[in-house]
Amino acid sequence: MNALDEPCVLFFVKYPQKGHVKNRLAVELGEDVAVELCRNFVQDSLSTLERCGGQIVVCFYPPDSENKFAKWLGTHYRYLPQMGADLGQRMKNSLTKAFTSHSNPVIIVGGDVPDLPGDFIKEAFLVLNTHEVVIGPSFDGGYYLIGFRNDTFLPEAFDGINWGTHTVFQETLIVLKGAGCKIHVLPKWSDVDTLADLKHLIERSQNTEFRYSKTISYLSKMAGYVGEDVS
């Protein structure tokens, strides 16, 4: 398959450093635990993405942290800085950049859904053969994935959205429907931002492959601290 026709995942991640990631978890569990969880989330997500095939582009933030990411994750990934004043601008700019070199489907996936099933990623790429946009809603009102083809990319989907609120998915859906897009909505999934989210992650992982993940392995050592049995 020509590289231009190969599916592409833009993996949106922040560098794990104290005071800049998982702030709500940090309040409840401490900065060190929040940073370590973030590191494990990223590595588990990358393991899933690698099994799904396609190109992986690590879209990193802050934009001056490429060397830190390459030292941490390795030089075999492509790296692209997130550029823009808010999340919407950063996603729009990253997709615009990706589509300058890809005619294929490109999706964005966040780094806070470490147990996202690989089947969701494969489904996203598959449905973009027949739909103009794919989106995966999260239970908190946002979305964990969005994707387009080169000929269906709608930059306006990232403008004027109240980022960080429980209305992000619905606001985005209104824009997409208003533009007449044929939309495929993936199953809902939970991102992990709070202690309650973390406990839910542990519970739903009991009978899945994710119980062997780096995240669950780390949490098993922190069971008393987190307040959840992960055995």
C-alpha positions in Angstrom: 0.0 0.0 0.0 1.3 3.5 -0.9 2.0 5.6 2.2 -0.5 8.2 0.9 -3.2 5.6 1.0 -2.3 4.2 4.4 -4.6 5.1 7.3 -3.2 7.6 9.7 -3.7 8.1 13.4 -2.9 11.5 15.0 -2.2 10.5 18.6 -2.8 13.6 20.8 -0.7 13.6 23.9 0.8 16.0 26.5 4.2 15.4 27.9 3.8 13.9 31.4 5.2 16.4 33.9 3.9 17.6 37.2 1.3 20.3 37.2 0.5 19.9 33.5 -1.3 16.5 33.2 -4.3 14.8 34.9 -4.8 17.7 37.3 -8.0 16.3 38.8 -6.3 12.9 39.4 -3.4 14.8 40.9 -5.6 16.5 43.5 -6.9 13.1 44.7 -3.8 10.9 44.2 -0.8 13.3 44.1 1.3 14.7 41.3 3.7 11.7 41.1 0.9 9.2 40.7 -0.9 11.3 38.1 2.3 11.7 36.0 3.0 7.9 36.2 -0.6 7.1 35.2 -0.3 9.5 32.2 2.9 7.7 31.1 1.2 4.3 31.3 -1.9 5.6 29.5 0.2 6.8 26.6 2.2 3.6 26.3 -0.9 1.4 26.5 -2.7 3.5 23.9 0.3 3.2 21.5 0.4 -0.6 21.9 -3.3 -0.7 20.8 -2.7 1.7 17.9 0.3 -0.3 16.7 -1.8 -3.5 16.5 -4.4 -1.7 14.4 -2.0 -0.9 11.5 -1.5 2.4 9.7 0.8 5.2 10.4 1.0 6.7 13.8 1.9 10.4 14.2 2.5 11.5 17.8 1.0 15.0 18.0 2.8 16.4 21.1 2.3 19.2 23.5 3.9 21.5 24.4 5.3 22.2 21.0 8.9 22.4 22.2 8.9 18.9 23.7 9.8 16.8 20.7 13.2 15.8 22.0 11.7 14.7 25.3 9.1 12.6 23.5 11.6 11.0 21.1 13.8 10.1 24.1 10.9 8.6 25.9 8.9 6.9 23.1 11.6 6.4 20.5 12.5 7.8 17.1 10.5 5.3 15.1 7.4 7.4 15.3 6.6 10.5 13.3 6.2 13.6 15.5 4.1 16.7 14.9 3.8 19.6 17.4 0.3 20.7 18.4 0.0 24.3 17.3 -2.9 26.7 18.3 -4.4 28.7 21.1 -6.9 26.0 22.1 -7.6 22.3 21.6 -9.9 23.0 18.6 -7.2 25.0 16.8 -4.6 22.4 17.6 -6.7 19.6 16.2 -7.7 21.6 13.1 -4.1 22.5 12.4 -2.8 19.0 12.9 -5.4 17.5 10.5 -4.7 20.2 7.9 -1.0 19.3 8.1 -1.7 15.6 7.9 -3.9 16.0 4.8 -1.2 17.8 2.9 0.6 14.4 2.7 -2.3 12.0 3.0 -5.3 11.3 0.8 -6.3 8.5 3.1 -8.5 8.5 6.2 -6.9 10.4 9.1 -8.3 10.1 12.7 -7.4 11.9 15.9 -7.3 9.8 19.1 -6.6 11.3 22.6 -4.2 9.9 25.1 -6.7 9.6 28.0 -8.6 6.5 26.8 -5.9 3.9 27.5 -8.3 0.9 27.2 -10.0 2.0 24.0 -10.7 -1.2 22.0 -8.7 -1.6 18.9 -11.9 -2.6 17.1 -13.1 1.0 17.5 -10.0 2.2 15.6 -10.5 -0.4 12.9 -14.2 0.5 12.6 -13.4 4.2 12.3 -11.1 3.6 9.3 -13.6 1.2 7.7 -16.6 3.4 7.9 -14.7 6.3 6.4 -15.0 4.4 3.1 -18.7 5.2 3.1 -19.1 8.1 5.5 -17.6 11.6 5.5 -16.8 11.8 9.2 -16.5 9.4 12.2 -16.8 10.5 15.8 -16.6 8.6 19.1 -18.5 10.2 22.0 -17.3 10.0 25.6 -19.5 9.7 28.6 -18.5 13.2 29.9 -19.9 14.9 26.9 -16.8 15.2 24.8 -15.4 12.9 22.2 -12.4 10.5 22.2 -12.0 10.2 18.4 -12.8 12.1 15.3 -11.8 11.4 11.7 -12.2 12.4 8.1 -11.1 11.7 4.6 -9.0 14.3 2.7 -12.0 15.1 0.5 -14.5 15.4 3.5 -12.3 17.3 6.0 -14.4 20.0 7.7 -12.2 22.6 9.5 -15.3 24.4 10.8 -16.0 21.4 13.1 -13.3 22.8 15.4 -14.4 26.4 15.5 -16.5 28.0 18.2 -16.8 24.9 20.4 -16.8 25.2 24.2 -13.9 22.9 24.8 -13.6 21.2 28.2 -17.4 21.2 28.7 -20.1 18.5 28.7 -21.5 20.0 25.4 -18.5 19.4 23.1 -19.9 16.3 21.3 -23.3 17.8 20.8 -22.0 21.1 19.6 -19.7 19.3 17.1 -22.5 17.2 15.9 -24.6 20.3 15.2 -21.8 21.7 13.0 -21.3 18.4 11.2 -25.0 17.9 10.5 -25.4 21.5 9.5 -22.8 21.0 6.8 -24.7 17.9 5.6 -22.0 15.4 6.6 -22.8 11.7 6.6 -21.7 10.8 10.1 -20.9 7.5 11.8 -21.0 7.6 15.6 -18.9 5.0 17.4 -19.9 3.5 20.7 -19.5 5.6 23.8 -16.4 5.2 25.9 -15.0 6.6 29.0 -11.9 8.7 29.2 -10.0 8.8 32.5 -9.8 12.2 34.2 -11.0 11.6 37.8 -10.6 9.0 40.6 -14.2 7.8 39.8 -13.1 7.3 36.1 -10.0 5.4 37.3 -12.1 3.0 39.4 -14.4 2.5 36.5 -11.4 1.7 34.3 -10.4 -1.0 36.8 -13.8 -2.5 37.0 -14.4 -2.7 33.3 -11.0 -4.2 32.7 -11.5 -7.3 34.9 -12.4 -9.6 32.0 -10.6 -7.9 29.2 -7.1 -8.1 27.7 -6.5 -4.7 29.3 -6.0 -6.4 32.7 -2.5 -7.2 31.4 -1.7 -3.6 30.5 1.0 -1.4 32.0 -1.7 0.8 33.5 -3.4 -2.1 35.4 0.0 -3.4 36.4 0.9 -0.1 37.9 -2.5 0.3 39.6 -2.1 -3.2 41.1 0.9 -1.8 43.1 -1.2 1.2 44.1 -4.4 -0.7 45.0 -4.4 0.6 48.6 -3.7 4.1 47.5 -6.3 4.2 44.8 -8.8 2.4 47.0 -9.8 -0.3 44.6 -9.0 -4.0 44.3 -7.3 -4.7 41.0 -6.3 -8.3 41.7 
